[in-house]
Amino acid sequence: MSKIWTPGAVPSRRDFLRTSSVAVAGATALGALSARAADEKPLPKPHVGGGDLIRIGLIGCGGRGTGAANQALQADPNVKLVAVGDAFQDRLDSALKSIEKLGASKVDVPQERRFVGFDAYKQVLTSGVDLVILATPPGFRPIHFSAAVAAGKHVFMEKPVAVDAPGVRMVIDSARQAKEKGLAVGVGLQRRHQLTYLETIKRIHDGAIGDVVSQRVYWNGAGVWVKKRADLVKAKPDLTEMEYQMRNWYYFNWLCGDHICEQHIHNLDVGCWVKNGWPIKAEGMGGRQVRTGEDYGEIYDHHAVEYEFEDGSRMFSYCRHIPKCWDSVTEHAQGTKGVADVSAASIKTGEDQWRYRGEKNNPYQTEHDDLIASIRSGAPINEGERGALSSMVAVLGRMCTYSGQMIKWEDALNSNISLAPSEYSWSAEPPKAAVAVPGVTQVLKA
């Protein structure tokens, strides 16, 4: 039975896990997850101030957080960064040094509004900010988003917005609360704001290639950074296991969700956008063949998943982190009348070929332009639920490759397996890394 969270209350992730479930899949049904009680008082409208200063807080000062803050500060003449928070002092200092290059008119973060540690997000939220950027490792996103909405803040959050089904459900519930409060919510799936994608997918939706019968979506590359334990211990001999995993977060599922969630979500989101829906089931296989050392934690280095939609069409998904192989980060759709290279903004039907020739934009900037413009207009956009369901598509794929099973969307979304640790502190033991074994690993029920 689902629980109705009252405005202002921030459920812990474990509280939510114990009480939330969804009976059926889909956004409409999820709307009933925690419908507001009829006798609740109307919520006050948040600040939208036509030309007033919008105060921004940054939670998560890594590379993407730094980039997102820079873009948000260039999205409007009257916005200013006033508070920052991160788990680590050095990352906070590095990010702020970079962002301060925009000048004093855009950055005013005195020492008393710089916060470090696991609770830094709470302090940023009580620092007089109007909008927060959530850019920590994605495992924290459901908690931080819930707290931000409870505090009445507009939000931009990076993708994915969760790494497991309980987290996805928590984000959906918070997104609903944000909508009720009139809060803007942007999600860092920037292709949704890219002119080439917008025009190409509009044409597909208008029937340019007929009915879409299959898709191919890829994020195949060499991989990303790794923080080796030996190097970290050399710099800090008393390094705890929690600190090691937080520094090397990409390789631990409770923080990252595996690269199928952290990167490939972009391509999966495009595929679902083309279909205007979510898959009903999936099956897949994967493993780790090249990145097998301790510093690669527990994530796979390759996944292959076949998703099926309600009309029987398929989406074939591949993602790989292995050097010196065929690389491709693209999306393709095959229809009854033609084909589309969605990522290249090209459509071919018979002898006719269309290619996008219009204006190009920087979608990383446009997504912030659109978010802040919506706040200014008093008609806030809310991408929270859609971002949560796109995250769930990636989680479903990981469930399939880890278990080796065919899994229905509904069953995946109702999974009660939480990847979160029982305690967030530097002395706490984080979840033990365990590489999944298909045919053995359980992914639906604890």
LUMGURO-128004 format. One line per field, with one value per residue (C-alpha): residue number from 1; residue in one letter; x, y, z. Coordinates in steps of 0.05 Angstrom, whole numbers. Layout:
BEGIN
i = c(NUM,...)
aa = c(a,...)
xx = c(X,...)
yy = c(Y,...)
zz = c(Z,...)
END
This chain:
BEGIN
i = c(1,2,3,4,5,6,7,8,9,10,11,12,13,14,15,16,17,18,19,20,21,22,23,24,25,26,27,28,29,30,31,32,33,34,35,36,37,38,39,40,41,42,43,44,45,46,47,48,49,50,51,52,53,54,55,56,57,58,59,60,61,62,63,64,65,66,67,68,69,70,71,72,73,74,75,76,77,78,79,80,81,82,83,84,85,86,87,88,89,90,91,92,93,94,95,96,97,98,99,100,101,102,103,104,105,106,107,108,109,110,111,112,113,114,115,116,117,118,119,120,121,122,123,124,125,126,127,128,129,130,131,132,133,134,135,136,137,138,139,140,141,142,143,144,145,146,147,148,149,150,151,152,153,154,155,156,157,158,159,160,161,162,163,164,165,166,167,168,169,170,171,172,173,174,175,176,177,178,179,180,181,182,183,184,185,186,187,188,189,190,191,192,193,194,195,196,197,198,199,200,201,202,203,204,205,206,207,208,209,210,211,212,213,214,215,216,217,218,219,220,221,222,223,224,225,226,227,228,229,230,231,232,233,234,235,236,237,238,239,240,241,242,243,244,245,246,247,248,249,250,251,252,253,254,255,256,257,258,259,260,261,262,263,264,265,266,267,268,269,270,271,272,273,274,275,276,277,278,279,280,281,282,283,284,285,286,287,288,289,290,291,292,293,294,295,296,297,298,299,300,301,302,303,304,305,306,307,308,309,310,311,312,313,314,315,316,317,318,319,320,321,322,323,324,325,326,327,328,329,330,331,332,333,334,335,336,337,338,339,340,341,342,343,344,345,346,347,348,349,350,351,352,353,354,355,356,357,358,359,360,361,362,363,364,365,366,367,368,369,370,371,372,373,374,375,376,377,378,379,380,381,382,383,384,385,386,387,388,389,390,391,392,393,394,395,396,397,398,399,400,401,402,403,404,405,406,407,408,409,410,411,412,413,414,415,416,417,418,419,420,421,422,423,424,425,426,427,428,429,430,431,432,433,434,435,436,437,438,439,440,441,442,443,444,445,446)
aa = c(m,s,k,i,w,t,p,g,a,v,p,s,r,r,d,f,l,r,t,s,s,v,a,v,a,g,a,t,a,l,g,a,l,s,a,r,a,a,d,e,k,p,l,p,k,p,h,v,g,g,g,d,l,i,r,i,g,l,i,g,c,g,g,r,g,t,g,a,a,n,q,a,l,q,a,d,p,n,v,k,l,v,a,v,g,d,a,f,q,d,r,l,d,s,a,l,k,s,i,e,k,l,g,a,s,k,v,d,v,p,q,e,r,r,f,v,g,f,d,a,y,k,q,v,l,t,s,g,v,d,l,v,i,l,a,t,p,p,g,f,r,p,i,h,f,s,a,a,v,a,a,g,k,h,v,f,m,e,k,p,v,a,v,d,a,p,g,v,r,m,v,i,d,s,a,r,q,a,k,e,k,g,l,a,v,g,v,g,l,q,r,r,h,q,l,t,y,l,e,t,i,k,r,i,h,d,g,a,i,g,d,v,v,s,q,r,v,y,w,n,g,a,g,v,w,v,k,k,r,a,d,l,v,k,a,k,p,d,l,t,e,m,e,y,q,m,r,n,w,y,y,f,n,w,l,c,g,d,h,i,c,e,q,h,i,h,n,l,d,v,g,c,w,v,k,n,g,w,p,i,k,a,e,g,m,g,g,r,q,v,r,t,g,e,d,y,g,e,i,y,d,h,h,a,v,e,y,e,f,e,d,g,s,r,m,f,s,y,c,r,h,i,p,k,c,w,d,s,v,t,e,h,a,q,g,t,k,g,v,a,d,v,s,a,a,s,i,k,t,g,e,d,q,w,r,y,r,g,e,k,n,n,p,y,q,t,e,h,d,d,l,i,a,s,i,r,s,g,a,p,i,n,e,g,e,r,g,a,l,s,s,m,v,a,v,l,g,r,m,c,t,y,s,g,q,m,i,k,w,e,d,a,l,n,s,n,i,s,l,a,p,s,e,y,s,w,s,a,e,p,p,k,a,a,v,a,v,p,g,v,t,q,v,l,k,a)
xx = c(0,28,39,17,76,53,82,145,160,222,217,281,298,287,220,199,223,182,117,117,96,59,4,10,61,56,55,-21,-24,35,-4,-46,16,4,-53,-62,-112,-174,-172,-100,-93,-70,5,35,61,137,178,174,193,190,258,278,344,342,390,422,452,497,497,551,614,643,654,581,559,610,587,514,526,563,506,451,488,489,415,389,417,394,415,471,505,500,513,551,557,596,619,692,726,775,720,681,743,759,689,682,749,725,655,682,713,643,653,624,558,545,579,572,589,622,654,591,553,603,583,620,598,539,490,516,453,410,451,449,373,368,415,361,366,309,336,383,426,431,494,521,530,459,449,436,387,321,339,363,305,254,287,290,217,197,236,199,259,260,306,353,379,427,410,399,353,356,395,341,265,251,291,251,186,210,229,161,126,170,158,83,92,134,78,28,73,85,160,201,239,291,327,394,370,392,374,302,324,367,338,362,328,265,255,274,230,172,177,178,117,84,93,156,180,113,104,168,181,251,306,381,411,485,534,597,662,728,702,713,760,780,807,854,854,930,934,880,912,979,948,906,933,871,823,758,720,663,711,743,677,654,718,713,637,628,643,594,521,492,524,525,477,527,543,479,445,497,510,466,404,410,401,347,310,312,285,226,215,210,158,122,120,157,176,133,190,263,316,391,461,526,588,658,715,767,755,760,805,784,784,729,682,623,597,598,638,585,509,463,388,327,267,196,141,67,58,109,164,235,291,360,408,483,532,605,665,723,780,801,733,680,653,585,539,478,404,369,296,269,197,148,164,236,293,319,388,360,427,448,381,371,310,309,247,260,302,285,330,318,372,365,393,366,395,440,441,480,428,468,455,385,359,378,351,284,281,294,248,193,204,202,138,101,90,144,164,167,210,215,169,194,266,248,216,275,320,276,286,361,351,307,363,413,365,361,436,452,399,398,322,266,234,168,167,115,155,218,184,156,222,237,312,346,420,427,472,440,481,514,579,653,659,598,607,580,547,598,616,592,595,528,525,469,426,443,435,366,342,268,258,304)
yy = c(0,68,122,194,239,305,369,389,318,286,210,172,127,66,92,99,30,-1,32,46,2,9,-37,-24,8,75,148,152,95,123,187,148,127,180,225,285,278,319,358,383,458,491,499,569,588,590,649,662,736,765,799,786,754,678,651,585,530,476,407,363,398,347,360,358,399,452,452,455,514,552,540,559,624,642,626,692,761,761,695,684,626,637,569,505,436,373,312,333,401,394,384,443,487,465,477,545,567,550,581,645,662,686,745,775,792,717,686,706,647,669,618,612,586,531,464,397,327,281,333,390,387,404,466,490,483,528,582,624,592,591,539,480,440,367,337,288,215,192,145,207,239,212,237,304,315,297,346,401,395,392,457,490,496,495,439,421,350,310,242,187,208,141,75,27,18,46,108,115,111,162,211,202,218,279,303,299,341,391,398,412,465,498,482,476,411,401,336,332,292,348,314,333,406,396,425,369,316,357,365,294,261,307,283,211,224,256,191,205,133,100,57,47,-28,-29,15,9,51,51,79,42,74,63,80,136,156,110,129,75,54,53,126,148,112,143,211,193,132,128,125,90,43,94,148,102,85,157,179,122,126,107,33,20,9,43,107,100,45,19,54,29,77,132,142,97,128,183,134,94,159,177,108,116,187,160,109,158,103,56,-17,-72,-122,-135,-188,-183,-207,-175,-183,-157,-183,-127,-84,-137,-109,-85,-12,-27,-45,-87,-57,-94,-69,-89,-98,-119,-112,-124,-82,-96,-43,-54,-55,-111,-66,-76,-31,-64,-32,-39,-4,-19,8,-27,8,-6,-31,-3,60,91,136,139,123,94,78,32,43,12,68,86,94,149,163,202,222,249,283,245,208,165,140,105,151,212,235,291,320,375,440,488,525,486,497,476,432,434,509,507,460,513,570,533,517,588,618,573,598,670,658,627,563,518,457,391,336,296,238,229,230,178,131,139,121,60,37,35,0,-52,-65,-76,-122,-165,-169,-182,-236,-266,-265,-235,-183,-146,-70,-75,-126,-85,-21,-56,-86,-76,-84,-21,-10,45,37,34,95,154,171,164,109,69,7,19,-39,-92,-95,-160,-174,-201,-273,-286,-344,-332,-258,-237,-169,-165,-186,-179)
zz = c(0,-18,33,25,42,72,44,81,104,75,78,85,27,71,96,24,6,62,41,-33,-91,-156,-178,-252,-297,-331,-314,-307,-257,-220,-210,-160,-121,-70,-89,-44,11,-5,59,52,50,-16,-21,-26,-94,-99,-120,-195,-194,-264,-263,-192,-174,-175,-123,-143,-99,-125,-93,-122,-147,-196,-270,-290,-230,-247,-320,-301,-254,-308,-357,-307,-291,-365,-376,-349,-333,-261,-231,-180,-147,-72,-39,-55,-23,-35,3,-6,8,-50,-101,-74,-78,-149,-174,-142,-169,-239,-232,-201,-268,-288,-241,-177,-211,-219,-158,-85,-42,23,69,110,50,31,60,62,81,71,100,58,16,76,90,18,19,80,51,18,-51,-101,-148,-134,-182,-160,-190,-140,-159,-179,-120,-77,-125,-96,-26,-49,-97,-43,6,-46,-64,9,19,-39,-87,-162,-185,-241,-232,-273,-301,-283,-226,-191,-193,-169,-170,-100,-119,-184,-146,-96,-152,-185,-120,-109,-180,-167,-105,-144,-195,-140,-110,-177,-176,-239,-249,-304,-318,-353,-413,-459,-525,-507,-517,-579,-643,-688,-645,-636,-711,-730,-678,-695,-767,-744,-701,-762,-801,-842,-837,-824,-763,-724,-720,-690,-664,-650,-595,-577,-526,-543,-522,-486,-416,-366,-310,-253,-184,-162,-89,-86,-108,-60,-1,-18,-12,49,87,133,74,94,48,44,22,-29,-61,-60,-95,-146,-150,-222,-208,-151,-165,-104,-128,-204,-226,-278,-343,-375,-327,-322,-397,-440,-410,-462,-520,-485,-471,-545,-563,-515,-540,-612,-588,-543,-490,-445,-457,-429,-420,-436,-437,-444,-431,-409,-367,-353,-394,-396,-335,-281,-227,-158,-179,-229,-171,-192,-257,-324,-383,-434,-438,-495,-483,-526,-504,-528,-532,-527,-603,-609,-636,-609,-587,-590,-540,-535,-489,-478,-440,-474,-510,-582,-606,-652,-619,-632,-592,-638,-645,-707,-723,-776,-800,-850,-900,-886,-837,-792,-764,-707,-679,-747,-759,-824,-854,-916,-951,-1017,-1060,-1018,-962,-913,-870,-818,-844,-792,-734,-686,-611,-549,-513,-448,-447,-475,-422,-369,-412,-418,-343,-319,-373,-347,-276,-301,-339,-281,-323,-294,-334,-297,-327,-262,-277,-348,-323,-271,-322,-370,-311,-299,-371,-357,-290,-325,-375,-318,-283,-346,-359,-285,-276,-346,-342,-384,-339,-345,-336,-281,-241,-248,-226,-165,-144,-70,-76,-53,-68,-15,46,115,138,105,142,129,181,156,114,43,6,-10,-84,-115,-190,-214,-241,-292,-272,-198,-181,-157,-180,-163,-91,-31)
END
